[in-house]
Amino acid sequence: MESLKQLINKCEGLAFDLNYTRAKQWKSEGDGRVLVGYMPIYFPREIIHAMNGLAVGILGGGDKKQIIRGDAYYQSYICHMPRGIIELALDGHFDQFDGFLFPSICDVIRNLSGMFRVLRKGKFVKYMDFPQNFQKHIGGEFFKYELMDIVDKISKINKVKFSPEKLNEGIQLFNKNRALINAVYGLRKKSPWKISADEVYSIIRAGYVIPVEEHNEILKKAIELLGSMDGEPMDKIRVMIIGAFCEQPPLSLIKTIEQAGCYIIEDDFLLGSKWIQGDVEAGTSDPVGAIVDAYLNKSTFSSTVYDVDNPKEVRMIKLFNESKADGIIFAAPSFCDPALLDHPILQSSCHDNDIRYISFLFSENTGQFKVIKEQVGTFSDSIKLWEGETVNLK
Amino acid sequence: MPSKVVKEKSMIIQKEMIANHFRELSTAKETGKKVVYTFVPGNISELILAFDMLPVYPEINALQSGMRKKSEKFIQDAERIGHSEDVCTYVKCDIGMMINGNIGPTGEKIPPPDLLLLSYTGCFTFMKWFENLKRLYPGVPVAMLHTPYQEDKKITPEMTRYMVKQLKEEVIPKMEQVSGVKYDEEKLKNILRNSSKVEDAILRIFDTTKNKPSPIDAYFAGVYYIGPINSGFRGTPEAVNYYEELYSEIMERVRLGLGPITPEGEMENERFRLVVEGPPNWTHFREFWKLFYDFGAVIVASSYTKVGGVYDMGFRVDPDKPLDSLADYCMNCYTNLNLEQRIDLLSKCITDYKADGFLVNSIKSCNSFSAGQLMIMKELERKLEIPVGLIESDLVDPRYFSYSNIKNRLESFFQMLDQRKIILNY
């Protein structure tokens, strides 16, 4: 039987394969299959699944792709991820992709969609305006129209007719996927010494580039293997990471945080995979409507979602308490307006609730971790040394 | 640099209009007028006026603070309370101004908002900005108006319907509640009739740069020309009068064959005609303009003057369809156009106004403009074989304005244009 180590190695290989080998192989295994690349953070992959497609998460080049031409497309004060994506596009990594989706998360991703159009990448490029109005008959209706537009675009490519039954099947599979991911996180929260945060990260990220059916099998296997392990608890604090937003931290950064005396028991690294909190209603006669309802009513909090009626700081504190965390690490990508403009709001809430936190910036190709390690180590020590004491941060 | 700035008559009229507006704002509490904070792109000021409320534009306050050398302290104060160095300086300047007592550019106090109208058009940061303001003004209602992006180079009926529904069910009810005034569609239609006239006049004004020499500078002076429509006067009789006065003033300059008026005096020798993309720097506005004046460079069109509305491609508000029209207006603002549309529009400007070169002022603070500008440059260079150049600065953070760097780059750019002229004439 495959060991947990072997499973993690396999997932890491899949997750960081910038040639998207498994996705392309899947496409070649059947007629009428399409690959649709989607940018962070969230897209209802069920829709693509129903159209005989595979939604492939595009998360940039990370620290695994040298940027040569990408820098000629972006000024120095723009975040790193889009230059990695352009580099991948120009180097032909997406050549077998049929379409690209750009969810409305920020101005940089929005304009990147325009660049893909100018570069004539894929058979379609769609900037996906997620509604910021959460009433079913206003924002919901518009969202449905946007989703059906994607269905039409794919149908024009592979001639597949939209079927509510097939979509309901997909909804069930992705419900299962989220439940399994939550189970992995649950185990990690309970016994974080059994598997490291970077290993969990690789397992979850693998799901961005392979069929959901295969990812569900991987998750089931991981849960089974973790259940039979004991492991040795270490003297570390429990932290929540906030702010990873769309640009992903390098794996070494996640390792560094844990090596510096923390267990990461909650994070928003791959937020899209657990965006919907709970299940999308399955088996309805209007499955697109069910996806819309889930987005309107079950979305997690995020820098990209207008939150005036549902304040993100309240939701963050609730999550913090439920996770039994000791502190929060705010780690945002450099030059990320949405994530960074949330920090004063979230940090002020930490003050009000006597929650200890630190903050630093990263980029997807950060290669020096010494300063971060010292900062996190000091944070961990300070919590361990003064554990149980009330800290007046006001 | 002469100490006395030369001013056109219309500039004086505008100054009075804006001063009156700020005076009215400063006495809003006494007069009982309600105050609405909103943004310039997609500013549906006509609707605010239809409820007899007063608009405040935080971006305008920020740029005015920049021009009056007050922004640096405001930005640093915002950074002291946790705002990152990396983010939009308009936001930080506004928040810094607020925590310093909200004293506006004219020295009068700006009243707190009664309503935050989040017209979320063409800039993601707007949403984050008002999420922050919401926390700084607890209890103030927020009306969100989400403007879909023209991702497929067009406005679909579904996009308009989405916006109109928001206007009817989110924005108007909140305005009614805050103002205590019932929505009056006839009143809105009348206001929009003036807007339509103003839109026509603006297009005629910016079209005068077809003349050689150009009678106006469509960037540095252009930002003054768009002042009234972007600061609460859209749809007012004052705006109609102002633009008619401005137009006749400019036509007189055309008749006399004169170049633009600048703070340094009239530009007598038009050497280069440029199209500029991106907002200007406000903290060193006059020095920045003078650099171009010294080189004899006139801006014949700029994307920034279209940030509050694009009228070049035929769009006009239709007073008979007031809400549909407001929706379409919002969706037509420059930063709500996708990159291909921006390239098409800039190409048209370069061609129509016979520009010698295309220049980008890349602004650190503004990803809505900046992300994609390098590709726009490449595409225009490829399509039109026109020399392109790039300078970098910021909106209101003086720490990012490097006079010598900009001067060096402009010198090289103008040398290139000179060389090209020699070659083309040869």
Chai-1 contact restraints between the chains, C-beta under 6 A:
chainA,res_idxA,chainB,res_idxB,connection_type,confidence,min_distance_angstrom,max_distance_angstrom,comment,restraint_id
A,Y73,B,L374,contact,1.0,0.0,6.0,A-B,restraint_1
A,Y73,B,M375,contact,1.0,0.0,6.0,A-B,restraint_2
A,Q75,B,S362,contact,1.0,0.0,6.0,A-B,restraint_3
A,Q75,B,S370,contact,1.0,0.0,6.0,A-B,restraint_4
A,Y77,B,K364,contact,1.0,0.0,6.0,A-B,restraint_5
A,I78,B,A371,contact,1.0,0.0,6.0,A-B,restraint_6
A,C106,B,F124,contact,1.0,0.0,6.0,A-B,restraint_7
A,D107,B,F124,contact,1.0,0.0,6.0,A-B,restraint_8
A,D107,B,N367,contact,1.0,0.0,6.0,A-B,restraint_9
A,D107,B,S368,contact,1.0,0.0,6.0,A-B,restraint_10
A,D107,B,A371,contact,1.0,0.0,6.0,A-B,restraint_11
A,V108,B,N367,contact,1.0,0.0,6.0,A-B,restraint_12
A,V108,B,A371,contact,1.0,0.0,6.0,A-B,restraint_13
A,N111,B,A371,contact,1.0,0.0,6.0,A-B,restraint_14
A,N111,B,G372,contact,1.0,0.0,6.0,A-B,restraint_15
A,G114,B,N338,contact,1.0,0.0,6.0,A-B,restraint_16
A,G114,B,L339,contact,1.0,0.0,6.0,A-B,restraint_17
A,G114,B,G372,contact,1.0,0.0,6.0,A-B,restraint_18
A,M115,B,G372,contact,1.0,0.0,6.0,A-B,restraint_19
A,M115,B,M375,contact,1.0,0.0,6.0,A-B,restraint_20
A,R117,B,E340,contact,1.0,0.0,6.0,A-B,restraint_21
A,V118,B,L339,contact,1.0,0.0,6.0,A-B,restraint_22
A,Y127,B,Y149,contact,1.0,0.0,6.0,A-B,restraint_23
A,Y127,B,E151,contact,1.0,0.0,6.0,A-B,restraint_24
A,D129,B,P148,contact,1.0,0.0,6.0,A-B,restraint_25
A,D129,B,Y149,contact,1.0,0.0,6.0,A-B,restraint_26
A,Q132,B,M144,contact,1.0,0.0,6.0,A-B,restraint_27
A,Q132,B,H146,contact,1.0,0.0,6.0,A-B,restraint_28
A,N133,B,H146,contact,1.0,0.0,6.0,A-B,restraint_29
A,N133,B,Q166,contact,1.0,0.0,6.0,A-B,restraint_30
A,I138,B,K165,contact,1.0,0.0,6.0,A-B,restraint_31
A,F142,B,Y162,contact,1.0,0.0,6.0,A-B,restraint_32
A,Y145,B,E158,contact,1.0,0.0,6.0,A-B,restraint_33
A,Y306,B,M127,contact,1.0,0.0,6.0,A-B,restraint_34
A,Y306,B,M144,contact,1.0,0.0,6.0,A-B,restraint_35
A,V308,B,K134,contact,1.0,0.0,6.0,A-B,restraint_36
A,V308,B,V142,contact,1.0,0.0,6.0,A-B,restraint_37
A,F335,B,D86,contact,1.0,0.0,6.0,A-B,restraint_38
A,D337,B,V87,contact,1.0,0.0,6.0,A-B,restraint_39
A,D337,B,T125,contact,1.0,0.0,6.0,A-B,restraint_40
A,P338,B,K128,contact,1.0,0.0,6.0,A-B,restraint_41
A,L340,B,S84,contact,1.0,0.0,6.0,A-B,restraint_42
A,L340,B,D86,contact,1.0,0.0,6.0,A-B,restraint_43
A,L340,B,V87,contact,1.0,0.0,6.0,A-B,restraint_44
A,L341,B,V87,contact,1.0,0.0,6.0,A-B,restraint_45
A,L341,B,K128,contact,1.0,0.0,6.0,A-B,restraint_46
A,P344,B,G82,contact,1.0,0.0,6.0,A-B,restraint_47
A,P344,B,H83,contact,1.0,0.0,6.0,A-B,restraint_48
A,I345,B,R135,contact,1.0,0.0,6.0,A-B,restraint_49
A,Q347,B,G82,contact,1.0,0.0,6.0,A-B,restraint_50
